[in-house]
Amino acid sequence: MHTQRLTLSSLSVLAITGLFATAACGTESGDDKSGSGSVGTGQSVEITGKQWSVQSVTTGGKTYDAPAGAHIEFAEDGRVGGNYGCNHFGASAEVKGDTIKVGDDTMKTEMACTTKGTMEFESRLGDVISGSTIKAEVNDDKLTLTTKDGHTVKLTAEQPAELYGTKWNVTSLMKGEVKGESAVPLSSEADGKVHLTFDEKGTVRGQLGCNKVTAKATVSDGNITLGSPGTTRMMCSASLMDTERALLKLFNGTVKYQLKDRTLTLTSENGTGVEAVAAE
């Protein structure tokens, strides 16, 4: 597998310009488009222009369950991309009937996630997909990818999440004075403990890892203006408090938001930001 490494900021730019992503259904700021690729026997099922959530990968006689946020997208312009469960990736791809040929030109970010099993899953999934010829089988909203060597990936078509009323589990933090300069996955201690929920009344509530938070949240034209945060006053470990301090930098200001399928990205002018996925 030939893999090029990119920083998250580089990959974000590539995604915006359409390297491996299209304006799929559920993209808040884009026009809805339907994909043209289809697979399966006796039915036409579109696989492009939507996000497929990875459920598991089976290789070497063993099945590995996917971490939250792992997904694959097949673009109309001959690209495949998504998230291995920790790192984002993109590669060339050709879809013809029920056959998908993925190039060996995979590019990926290089974050190191600490949650147990995440990096091993990422390695297994990357090895199965990159540079492979794959048979695709669709059964309703289920997609099974099978390589010539018999490795399989099980996926499910996810319905796009709404900004309002969705519990957004934060998976990584963006830090740095330059916008999107770097992204850091949450520590294993913070994993699953950081989330935000927006409501249509103009409020955001959630958990910062240690303390609960609530604030005004005004949504307009791709931006969210976050008011002064009200929090509880507990003290936790240094790791959780570091996460909390990073998140608090989003408040008392305006952040840009991008909602695509089941992924939400918030980015402030100084580069502080978060990436979150919709809770199941």
N, C-alpha and C positions, 0 to 999 in steps of 0.2 A: 504494500500500500504506500503510495507516494503522497505524503501529506505536507502541505505548506502551512506555516503557522503565521497567524495574523493577530494583532492586538484587537481587543473588542471594538475600539473606536473605528479601526479600519473595516472590520466586518460589518459594523452598523452602517457605514457609508455604502458598502457594497450591497447590503440588503435594500437600502432606500433606492438605489439606482437600478434595482431589479436583477442583480446577479443571480440570486437564487430564490427570490420571493416575488410574488405577484400581488396585485391589489385584490386579495382574496375576499370572499364574503366574510364580514365581521371586521374589516379594517375600518376603524371609525372615520378617518379623514380621507379615504379614497373612494372611488366609484366601484360598485359591486360588479364583478366580472365572473362568468362561469367558465370553468376549464373545459378543454376539448378532449383530453385524453380519457380513454375508457378501457376497462378490462372486464373479464368475466365471460361466461358462456351463456348465450341466450338473452343477455340483457346489456344495455349500455349504461355503465356506471362511471361517472366522472371522478377522476382521482386528482386532477389538477385544480388549482385554485382553492384548495381547502387544506386544513391542518389535520393530520392523522396522528393521534396520540399513540405512542409506542406502549404496548402492554408487556411484551417480553421478547427475548431473543433466545433461540435454541441453537447451540453450537457445541460440537464435541460431545454430544450425547447428554448435555446438561442445559437446563432452562434457567435463565436469569430474568428475574422480574425487573421491570423498568422503574427508575426513580421518577418522582413527580416532575413534570415539565418536559420529559423526553418526547420529542415529536419530529415528524418528517413532513415536508411540503414538496410537492412536485409542481414546478412552474411551467407555464405555457411556452416559455422561451428556451426550453432545453436546459433547465437547471434543477437540481434537487438540493434541499437544504433543511435546516432545522436545528435541533438541539439534541445532543447525545445523552442528556441528563445532567451535564455540567457545562460542557463547552458547545458553542454554536459551530456549525459546519456548513460548507457549501461545496458543490461539485457539479460537473456537467452530467447530463442525463438525456437519454433518448427513450421515449415511450412509443412502442408500436404494438397495437393489439394488447396481448397479455404479457408482453416481454418488455422489460426495462433494462437498459444497459447504462450502468453508472460508470463514469470515467474514474481514472486513478489520480485525478488532479484535485483531490480533496484539500480544502483549506479549512483551518479550524483555529479557534481561539485557544489560549493556553492557560486557563485557570486550573487550579488544583483544588478540588472539592474534598472536604474531610468527612462527609457523611459515609458511613460504612457501606461498601459495595458499589458506590457511585462510579468511581474511576474504573473499577473492573468491568462494570456494565458498559461504560463508554468505550473501553478498549474492544470488548467483544462485538458490540454493535458496529463500530467503525470498521473492524476487520471484515465483518460479514457484508457490509454495504459497499465499501470502496472498491472500485475496479471490478465489479461483479456484473454478471448477466443474471437477471432475476425474473422468475415467473410470478405474476401477480394474480391472485384469486380474490374476488369480492363476493361476500355473502351479506346482503343488506348493508349495514354500516360497518362491517368487519372487513379488514384487508389482511391477507396473508402473503408475505413475500418469501419465495423459496429460491435459493441459489442452486447452481448446478451441483454443488457439493452436498446439498441436502440441508444446509443451514436455513432456519426460518425466523422470520420476524412477524409477530402478531401486532396488529394496529387496529384502532377504532377511530372512526370519523367523529370528531368532536363538534358539538354545536357551539357557535361563537358565544362568548360570555358578554353580559351587559356591564357597563361601568357601574351602574347603580345596583345596590343590593347583592353584589358578588363579594364574597370573602376573598381578598387578594393576598395570597401567601407570598411574602417577599423571599426571593431566592438568592439575590446578589445585590451588592452595593456598588455604585459607581462613585469614585473619589477622584480628587485632583482638581487643580486650578483650570486645566484645559478640559473643555467639555468632552465627556466620554473618554478621558485619558486612560482610565483603567477600570476594571471591574473585579470585585472580590466576592467570591461566594460566601454565604454566611457560614460561620463556624458550626461544627456539629452540635455544640451546645445551644446555639440560637435557632438551628434548623427546626421549622415547624412552629416556632414561638413568635414569629413576627408577621403581622398581617394588618391590613387596612380594609375598611368597608365604607363606601360612599353612599349617601342616600339623596333622594331627590329634594329633600328639604334644605340642602346646603350644609350638610354636616359630614365629617369623616370621623370614624371611631376605629380603634384597633389596639394592637398590642405591639410595643416597641422591643420586645424581648424580655424586658424586666417589668416596666410599668405600662399601665393602660394610658391611652391618649384620646383626646377628643378636641376637635377644632372646627371652625367654619371652613367650608370648602365651596367656592364659587366656580362653576364650570362654564367656560365660554370660549368658542373659537379655538379649540385645541389646547387651551390652557386651563389650569386649575389654580386659583388663588387660595392659598392656605393661610388661615388666620393664626393667631397666637395659640400655641398648644396648651391645653390643660392636662396635666398628668398626675398620676399617683406618685407617692414619694418613697417607694421601696428602694433598697440598695441590693444589688446582685453582684455576681462575679465581674471581674475586670473585662472579660470578653463580652458579656451581655451589655455592660455599661458602654463599652466602645461602640457597639452596634447601635445602641439607643442614641448616643450623641450624634452619630452620623445621620440617623433618620431625622433627628430634630432640626438639622440644618435645612430640611425641606420646607419647614414652616416659616411663618412670617414673610411670605414671599410668593411669587408665581412660578409654577413649574409647567413645562410643556408635557403633554401626555400623548402617548401613542397606544391605541388599543387595536390589537390584531388577533382575531380568533379568541384564544384564551390566555393571551400574554399582554400585560400592561407594563409600559415603561414610563417612568416619571423622571424628568431631567430639569434641573435648575440652571440658571444662567452661569453659575460658577462651576458646573460640571458634576455637582453632587446629584445623585439619582439612585433609583432602585429599579430592579426588574422583578416583576411578580407574576405568578400564574394563578388562574382561577382554581379555587378549591373544588374537589370532586363532590 
